[in-house]
Amino acid sequence: MYADLALIAVVTEAAIGYPDALYRLIGHPVTWIGRLIAWCDKAWNSATDSFEERRWRGIYTLVLLLAVSILSGMILTAALTHLFGGLAVLLAGVAGSSLLAQRSLHAHVAAVASALEAQGIEAGRRAVSMIVGRDTRALDEAAVSRAAIESLAENFSDGIVAPLFWMVVGGLPGAIAYKAVNTADSMIGHKSERYLAFGWAAARFDDLINLPASRLSALWFVLAAALSPGLSPRRALAVLFRDAGHHRSPNAGWPEAAMAGALGIQLSGPRIYDGQEVAERWVGEGRRDLGAGDIRAALELYRAACGLQIATLVALVVVSLMF
């Protein structure tokens, strides 16, 4: 177990995020992974090949991503241990912080609330378009707010809890491998004509490795609701068990349902992707007419959940030192 590594990573990311100057200098691990995925897509995903051939090449792409990411994590860990000895865990944790999105997720979602409050609906639509894939041009304030809160809930699982979980389980190799698969799902795991076959393996494997984190994310929201005045952990649990399975994703519905229940609002519902209306079921009970204040309330719940997660890592480190 690598709880010490994960604790250093999450505290570092919460404190400083990923500095813009560093991004301009060397890019970001996700961009490096993305280049490899884009190369595989260009080289192996040919429209002239059969469905089965493209699906097999998608499987090869997934295996290559896992091999490269795990090997990279092992080499980096070994190099840090060899060069820095006792400081290796600290430096590996700082490197691992780049695989988390705790600070940036908060900033992007808070920007939507600020835009709605200061500049109105058009600014809110522009801000939320930076974090969701749906068509935002015709969204009203309630829909913009729902989109921001849903993105917060889903990305809490995908961008924070999941990489931390796999970091605790598998160290840097585990966290890098998770990030590679999750990036592949974002890039090629679509049900479009081009990616239905080629992205099948990445999408299915991403669903599998997100199963533990999505459930854990829901638990953090329920527990955070218990610590937050005015929120309801009981309602969060009730909505979680009733509505989590309504989502098109086997994982995203869990944190979304827990958040909706805790806040006493409804999320999901009909939305537009690629010009087509998707009739999704509502998740939660209570108000649908949401606004910037509801985004702020969701962010408070998010911060409490992040704090609980850090406290749990501290406890794991202390227990490991004792035994």
Secondary structure as a PSIPRED ss2 file (coil, helix, strand):
# PSIPRED VFORMAT (PSIPRED V4.0)

   1 M C   1.000  0.000  0.000
   2 Y C   1.000  0.000  0.000
   3 A H   0.000  1.000  0.000
   4 D H   0.000  1.000  0.000
   5 L H   0.000  1.000  0.000
   6 A H   0.000  1.000  0.000
   7 L H   0.000  1.000  0.000
   8 I H   0.000  1.000  0.000
   9 A H   0.000  1.000  0.000
  10 V H   0.000  1.000  0.000
  11 V H   0.000  1.000  0.000
  12 T H   0.000  1.000  0.000
  13 E H   0.000  1.000  0.000
  14 A H   0.000  1.000  0.000
  15 A H   0.000  1.000  0.000
  16 I H   0.000  1.000  0.000
  17 G C   1.000  0.000  0.000
  18 Y C   1.000  0.000  0.000
  19 P C   1.000  0.000  0.000
  20 D H   0.000  1.000  0.000
  21 A H   0.000  1.000  0.000
  22 L H   0.000  1.000  0.000
  23 Y H   0.000  1.000  0.000
  24 R H   0.000  1.000  0.000
  25 L H   0.000  1.000  0.000
  26 I H   0.000  1.000  0.000
  27 G C   1.000  0.000  0.000
  28 H C   1.000  0.000  0.000
  29 P H   0.000  1.000  0.000
  30 V H   0.000  1.000  0.000
  31 T H   0.000  1.000  0.000
  32 W H   0.000  1.000  0.000
  33 I H   0.000  1.000  0.000
  34 G H   0.000  1.000  0.000
  35 R H   0.000  1.000  0.000
  36 L H   0.000  1.000  0.000
  37 I H   0.000  1.000  0.000
  38 A H   0.000  1.000  0.000
  39 W H   0.000  1.000  0.000
  40 C H   0.000  1.000  0.000
  41 D H   0.000  1.000  0.000
  42 K H   0.000  1.000  0.000
  43 A H   0.000  1.000  0.000
  44 W H   0.000  1.000  0.000
  45 N C   1.000  0.000  0.000
  46 S C   1.000  0.000  0.000
  47 A C   1.000  0.000  0.000
  48 T C   1.000  0.000  0.000
  49 D C   1.000  0.000  0.000
  50 S C   1.000  0.000  0.000
  51 F H   0.000  1.000  0.000
  52 E H   0.000  1.000  0.000
  53 E H   0.000  1.000  0.000
  54 R H   0.000  1.000  0.000
  55 R H   0.000  1.000  0.000
  56 W H   0.000  1.000  0.000
  57 R H   0.000  1.000  0.000
  58 G H   0.000  1.000  0.000
  59 I H   0.000  1.000  0.000
  60 Y H   0.000  1.000  0.000
  61 T H   0.000  1.000  0.000
  62 L H   0.000  1.000  0.000
  63 V H   0.000  1.000  0.000
  64 L H   0.000  1.000  0.000
  65 L H   0.000  1.000  0.000
  66 L H   0.000  1.000  0.000
  67 A H   0.000  1.000  0.000
  68 V H   0.000  1.000  0.000
  69 S H   0.000  1.000  0.000
  70 I H   0.000  1.000  0.000
  71 L H   0.000  1.000  0.000
  72 S H   0.000  1.000  0.000
  73 G H   0.000  1.000  0.000
  74 M H   0.000  1.000  0.000
  75 I H   0.000  1.000  0.000
  76 L H   0.000  1.000  0.000
  77 T H   0.000  1.000  0.000
  78 A H   0.000  1.000  0.000
  79 A H   0.000  1.000  0.000
  80 L H   0.000  1.000  0.000
  81 T H   0.000  1.000  0.000
  82 H H   0.000  1.000  0.000
  83 L H   0.000  1.000  0.000
  84 F H   0.000  1.000  0.000
  85 G H   0.000  1.000  0.000
  86 G H   0.000  1.000  0.000
  87 L H   0.000  1.000  0.000
  88 A H   0.000  1.000  0.000
  89 V H   0.000  1.000  0.000
  90 L H   0.000  1.000  0.000
  91 L H   0.000  1.000  0.000
  92 A H   0.000  1.000  0.000
  93 G H   0.000  1.000  0.000
  94 V H   0.000  1.000  0.000
  95 A H   0.000  1.000  0.000
  96 G H   0.000  1.000  0.000
  97 S H   0.000  1.000  0.000
  98 S H   0.000  1.000  0.000
  99 L H   0.000  1.000  0.000
 100 L C   1.000  0.000  0.000
 101 A C   1.000  0.000  0.000
 102 Q H   0.000  1.000  0.000
 103 R H   0.000  1.000  0.000
 104 S H   0.000  1.000  0.000
 105 L H   0.000  1.000  0.000
 106 H H   0.000  1.000  0.000
 107 A H   0.000  1.000  0.000
 108 H H   0.000  1.000  0.000
 109 V H   0.000  1.000  0.000
 110 A H   0.000  1.000  0.000
 111 A H   0.000  1.000  0.000
 112 V H   0.000  1.000  0.000
 113 A H   0.000  1.000  0.000
 114 S H   0.000  1.000  0.000
 115 A H   0.000  1.000  0.000
 116 L H   0.000  1.000  0.000
 117 E H   0.000  1.000  0.000
 118 A H   0.000  1.000  0.000
 119 Q C   1.000  0.000  0.000
 120 G C   1.000  0.000  0.000
 121 I H   0.000  1.000  0.000
 122 E H   0.000  1.000  0.000
 123 A H   0.000  1.000  0.000
 124 G H   0.000  1.000  0.000
 125 R H   0.000  1.000  0.000
 126 R H   0.000  1.000  0.000
 127 A H   0.000  1.000  0.000
 128 V H   0.000  1.000  0.000
 129 S H   0.000  1.000  0.000
 130 M C   1.000  0.000  0.000
 131 I C   1.000  0.000  0.000
 132 V C   1.000  0.000  0.000
 133 G C   1.000  0.000  0.000
 134 R C   1.000  0.000  0.000
 135 D C   1.000  0.000  0.000
 136 T C   1.000  0.000  0.000
 137 R C   1.000  0.000  0.000
 138 A C   1.000  0.000  0.000
 139 L C   1.000  0.000  0.000
 140 D C   1.000  0.000  0.000
 141 E H   0.000  1.000  0.000
 142 A H   0.000  1.000  0.000
 143 A H   0.000  1.000  0.000
 144 V H   0.000  1.000  0.000
 145 S H   0.000  1.000  0.000
 146 R H   0.000  1.000  0.000
 147 A H   0.000  1.000  0.000
 148 A H   0.000  1.000  0.000
 149 I H   0.000  1.000  0.000
 150 E H   0.000  1.000  0.000
 151 S H   0.000  1.000  0.000
 152 L H   0.000  1.000  0.000
 153 A H   0.000  1.000  0.000
 154 E H   0.000  1.000  0.000
 155 N H   0.000  1.000  0.000
 156 F H   0.000  1.000  0.000
 157 S H   0.000  1.000  0.000
 158 D H   0.000  1.000  0.000
 159 G H   0.000  1.000  0.000
 160 I H   0.000  1.000  0.000
 161 V H   0.000  1.000  0.000
 162 A H   0.000  1.000  0.000
 163 P H   0.000  1.000  0.000
 164 L H   0.000  1.000  0.000
 165 F H   0.000  1.000  0.000
 166 W H   0.000  1.000  0.000
 167 M H   0.000  1.000  0.000
 168 V H   0.000  1.000  0.000
 169 V H   0.000  1.000  0.000
 170 G H   0.000  1.000  0.000
 171 G H   0.000  1.000  0.000
 172 L H   0.000  1.000  0.000
 173 P H   0.000  1.000  0.000
 174 G H   0.000  1.000  0.000
 175 A H   0.000  1.000  0.000
 176 I H   0.000  1.000  0.000
 177 A H   0.000  1.000  0.000
 178 Y H   0.000  1.000  0.000
 179 K H   0.000  1.000  0.000
 180 A H   0.000  1.000  0.000
 181 V H   0.000  1.000  0.000
 182 N H   0.000  1.000  0.000
 183 T H   0.000  1.000  0.000
 184 A H   0.000  1.000  0.000
 185 D H   0.000  1.000  0.000
 186 S H   0.000  1.000  0.000
 187 M H   0.000  1.000  0.000
 188 I H   0.000  1.000  0.000
 189 G C   1.000  0.000  0.000
 190 H C   1.000  0.000  0.000
 191 K C   1.000  0.000  0.000
 192 S C   1.000  0.000  0.000
 193 E C   1.000  0.000  0.000
 194 R C   1.000  0.000  0.000
 195 Y C   1.000  0.000  0.000
 196 L C   1.000  0.000  0.000
 197 A C   1.000  0.000  0.000
 198 F C   1.000  0.000  0.000
 199 G C   1.000  0.000  0.000
 200 W H   0.000  1.000  0.000
 201 A H   0.000  1.000  0.000
 202 A H   0.000  1.000  0.000
 203 A H   0.000  1.000  0.000
 204 R H   0.000  1.000  0.000
 205 F H   0.000  1.000  0.000
 206 D H   0.000  1.000  0.000
 207 D H   0.000  1.000  0.000
 208 L H   0.000  1.000  0.000
 209 I H   0.000  1.000  0.000
 210 N C   1.000  0.000  0.000
 211 L H   0.000  1.000  0.000
 212 P H   0.000  1.000  0.000
 213 A H   0.000  1.000  0.000
 214 S H   0.000  1.000  0.000
 215 R H   0.000  1.000  0.000
 216 L H   0.000  1.000  0.000
 217 S H   0.000  1.000  0.000
 218 A H   0.000  1.000  0.000
 219 L H   0.000  1.000  0.000
 220 W H   0.000  1.000  0.000
 221 F H   0.000  1.000  0.000
 222 V H   0.000  1.000  0.000
 223 L H   0.000  1.000  0.000
 224 A H   0.000  1.000  0.000
 225 A H   0.000  1.000  0.000
 226 A H   0.000  1.000  0.000
 227 L C   1.000  0.000  0.000
 228 S C   1.000  0.000  0.000
 229 P C   1.000  0.000  0.000
 230 G C   1.000  0.000  0.000
 231 L C   1.000  0.000  0.000
 232 S C   1.000  0.000  0.000
 233 P H   0.000  1.000  0.000
 234 R H   0.000  1.000  0.000
 235 R H   0.000  1.000  0.000
 236 A H   0.000  1.000  0.000
 237 L H   0.000  1.000  0.000
 238 A H   0.000  1.000  0.000
 239 V H   0.000  1.000  0.000
 240 L H   0.000  1.000  0.000
 241 F H   0.000  1.000  0.000
 242 R H   0.000  1.000  0.000
 243 D H   0.000  1.000  0.000
 244 A H   0.000  1.000  0.000
 245 G H   0.000  1.000  0.000
 246 H H   0.000  1.000  0.000
 247 H C   1.000  0.000  0.000
 248 R C   1.000  0.000  0.000
 249 S C   1.000  0.000  0.000
 250 P C   1.000  0.000  0.000
 251 N C   1.000  0.000  0.000
 252 A C   1.000  0.000  0.000
 253 G H   0.000  1.000  0.000
 254 W H   0.000  1.000  0.000
 255 P H   0.000  1.000  0.000
 256 E H   0.000  1.000  0.000
 257 A H   0.000  1.000  0.000
 258 A H   0.000  1.000  0.000
 259 M H   0.000  1.000  0.000
 260 A H   0.000  1.000  0.000
 261 G H   0.000  1.000  0.000
 262 A H   0.000  1.000  0.000
 263 L H   0.000  1.000  0.000
 264 G C   1.000  0.000  0.000
 265 I E   0.000  0.000  1.000
 266 Q E   0.000  0.000  1.000
 267 L E   0.000  0.000  1.000
 268 S E   0.000  0.000  1.000
 269 G C   1.000  0.000  0.000
 270 P C   1.000  0.000  0.000
 271 R E   0.000  0.000  1.000
 272 I E   0.000  0.000  1.000
 273 Y E   0.000  0.000  1.000
 274 D C   1.000  0.000  0.000
 275 G C   1.000  0.000  0.000
 276 Q E   0.000  0.000  1.000
 277 E E   0.000  0.000  1.000
 278 V E   0.000  0.000  1.000
 279 A C   1.000  0.000  0.000
 280 E C   1.000  0.000  0.000
 281 R C   1.000  0.000  0.000
 282 W E   0.000  0.000  1.000
 283 V E   0.000  0.000  1.000
 284 G E   0.000  0.000  1.000
 285 E C   1.000  0.000  0.000
 286 G C   1.000  0.000  0.000
 287 R E   0.000  0.000  1.000
 288 R C   1.000  0.000  0.000
 289 D C   1.000  0.000  0.000
 290 L C   1.000  0.000  0.000
 291 G C   1.000  0.000  0.000
 292 A H   0.000  1.000  0.000
 293 G H   0.000  1.000  0.000
 294 D H   0.000  1.000  0.000
 295 I H   0.000  1.000  0.000
 296 R H   0.000  1.000  0.000
 297 A H   0.000  1.000  0.000
 298 A H   0.000  1.000  0.000
 299 L H   0.000  1.000  0.000
 300 E H   0.000  1.000  0.000
 301 L H   0.000  1.000  0.000
 302 Y H   0.000  1.000  0.000
 303 R H   0.000  1.000  0.000
 304 A H   0.000  1.000  0.000
 305 A H   0.000  1.000  0.000
 306 C H   0.000  1.000  0.000
 307 G H   0.000  1.000  0.000
 308 L H   0.000  1.000  0.000
 309 Q H   0.000  1.000  0.000
 310 I H   0.000  1.000  0.000
 311 A H   0.000  1.000  0.000
 312 T H   0.000  1.000  0.000
 313 L H   0.000  1.000  0.000
 314 V H   0.000  1.000  0.000
 315 A H   0.000  1.000  0.000
 316 L H   0.000  1.000  0.000
 317 V H   0.000  1.000  0.000
 318 V H   0.000  1.000  0.000
 319 V H   0.000  1.000  0.000
 320 S H   0.000  1.000  0.000
 321 L H   0.000  1.000  0.000
 322 M H   0.000  1.000  0.000
 323 F C   1.000  0.000  0.000
